[in-house]
């Protein structure tokens, strides 16, 4: 007589976009800081320029990219669970987050380079 074991329901899985929110927010904050010091009257020799450019780089480059690891960990777990469905708006959100982080890191690094060049 066969014994019924625990049934495991197969669920549809997709990308965990909630885990992208910290990286996306940090990228936007970094872009705002970089935009502010680029388009304001603050120059590379002023101390707010140095502080804001370093904070912008750390927010996007260190913390923002590190926060992406939470997304990758959750996404890998979801892909291993069962059927994984690629949803177009979630994929677009991922690529937008990566693009914004890239732009934020490069822009803030250029500003740090301008500050170092004025030393």
Buried (B, 14 or more C-beta within 10 A) or exposed (E): EEEEEEEEEEEEBBBBBEBBBBBBBBBBBBBBBBEEBBEEEBEBEBEEBBEBBBBBBBBBBEBBBEBBEBBEEBBEEBEEEEEEEEEEEBEEBBEEBBEBBBBBBBBBBBBBEBBEEEE
